[in-house]
């Protein structure tokens, strides 16, 4: 089992993520889109999104996704309040990654609010790859077969499928959408994520593994 990072290690990690994402979005003129594990479209915002209290009393950073990008999370309430809380923060984490990809802003506080450790670093690398290639995406991404299990150490595992057959690549600079791209097995992916509840009551994702062209999701 992975132990929590020391204060020094955590500080170094935060600095590394900040460095990777510096310049991503703050100086671009057009926002674009590309396929992501929960994506959205281009919009710009110079101010840092404000935090607001949710129904559980937690001050959460606001996440705004553009109107041309839609994330659909299937499966309603499980009837278990604890599982519902985990699924809600898993959903917010997906949206926070998409926001960082498609919304040009000086900061994306939700990203570090819902991810930490290896999951934060992998998200930062993933996001940066879109900016490096002047790409983004538009369309609808579907998330389904979402399941939660709990470990004896208090952590949670969330597994789910993603269907990106209705999303299309978008050039970040020109805004041009490539709708000629045909669906393929790689548009289906299976995710296995680990989450830990922090002192504020937020279920943060700490690690993620994924399988593209996952037969179980087709």
N, C-alpha and C positions, 0 to 999 in steps of 0.2 A: 504494500500500500504506500502511495506517495505521501510524504510528510509535507506539512505546510512550509513554505519558504521562510527563511529567516528575514528579519527586517532589512538587512543589507541586500539579500538576494531579491526581495520584493521590490526594493527601491531601484535596483539595477534593471529588473524586468520592466518596471514602469517607464524608466528612462529609455530603454531599448524600444518599447512600443511607441513612445512619443516621437522618437527619432525616426522610426520607420514610417510613421504616418504624417510627419511634418511636411507641410506643403501639399498634402493630398486634399485638394478641394478648395483651399482658401484663395487661390489665385486663378482658378480656371474660369473661362467665360461661358462655357456650355457644359451641361451635365449630360451623361449618357447612361447606357444600361448594358448589362450582360447577364448571363445566367449565373445565379448565385443560390446558395442554400437559403433561400428566403430573400428575394430581391426587391428593388423598387427603382423608380426612375429619377430623372434629374430635377433638382430644385436647388436653390441657393439660399443660404442664410448666414449672415455675418455675425449674428449674435448667438451666444451660447443658449441652447434650449433651457427653459426654466424648469425647476422641479415643482411638483405638486403632490399633495398627499393623496394616496389611493385609498380604497375602501379599507385596506388593512392598516392604515395610518402611516405607512412608509412614504417618506419623501422621495419620489422617483423622478429622474430626468425625463422630460417629455420626448417622445419619439414621433416624428412626423415623416410619413412616407408620401411620395408624390402620387397624384391621382392615377397616373398611367401604370402604376405598379400595385399589384394586389397579392397579398399573402393570405391564403385560405387555410385555416387550421381546423380540420375536421374533428368531430368528437366533442360533445358538450361536456357538461359536468359529470364527473365520475360518481358523485355521491359521497366521495371521501374528501374532506376539506384539505387535508394535507397533500394528497395527490393533486388536487386542483391547483393548489398554490405552486407546486413544482412545475406543472404544465404551463401555468400562466407565466412563470419566469423563464421557462424554456422558449415560449413564444416571444417574449420580450427580447430575449437574447438574439433570436433569429432576426427580428425586426431591427435591432440595434446594428447588426452587421450590414444589413441592407441600407440602412440610413447612412452609415459611414461611406458606403460605396457610391450612392447616387445623390446624396445631398451635400453640396459644397458649403462647408461651414468651418469656422476657425477651430472648433472643438466638437467632439462627439462624446459627451460624458456618459451616455448610456452604454457605450461599448465596454468601458472598464467597470461599469456598475453591475453588469450581468456576466462578465467573463473574468477569469483570472488564471494565473499560471500558464500551463501549456495551451489551454484553450484561448487565452488572450493573445499569446504570441502567434498561434496558428491563424487566428482571425485577422491579426494585423498583417501578416504575410499575404493572406488571401485578398484582403482589401487593397493592399498596395499593388498587387498584380494587375488589378483593373486600371488603376491610375497609370501605371507604367506602360500599359498597352492602349491607353486612351479608349477604354471600353467600359460599357455599362450594360444595362438590359432594360427591357420593358415587358409588360405582360402580367400573367397570373401564374403564381407558383402554389401548388397544393401540397399540404402536409397531412398525413393520415396514418392510421394504424399506430397511434401514439400510445405508448404504455409506460407506466411508472412502477419501479420496484425499489424497495428500501433495503439497505445493508445494515448489518449490526452496528457498524460504526456511525450510523446516523446519516450517511450520505445517500443519495438517490441516483438511480439510473433511469434515463429516459431514452427509449428507442423509438424511432419513427421513420417513415418513408417520405420521400420528396418526389414530386412529379413536376418537372419543368418543361413539359412539352408545349405549354402555352406561353412560354417566354421567348424573347428574341433579342439577339445582340444589338447593341446600339453604340454608335461611335460617339465618344464623349465630346469631341470637339465640334463635329458637324451636326450632331443630333440625328443623323441618318440611321434608320432602323433597317436591319437586314431580315426581311420576312421570307427570304428564299430558303432559309435554313430549314431542313426537314427534321422531323423528330427521329430520335434514335434511342437505342437501349441506354445510352449514357445519360439520357435525360431523367432516368430513374435512379435514385440513390437511397441507400439505407444508412441511417445514422445511429450511433451508439454513444451517448453522452453521460458524463458523470457530473453530478452537482453537489455542492456543499452549502449548507445554510450558514450565512455569516451572522455577526453579532446584531445586525440591523434587521434580520429576519428575511433577507433576500437569498434566494436559491441561485448561487452563482455557478456557472458551468466551469469546471476545472480541466476537463479533458474531453476530446472528441475523436472518434474514429468513424470513417465512412467507407462505403463500398459503392462504386459506380456500377451501373448496369446490373443492379441487384434484382435477381429474378423474383424474389419474394415481394417486391414492390410493383411488379408489372401486372 
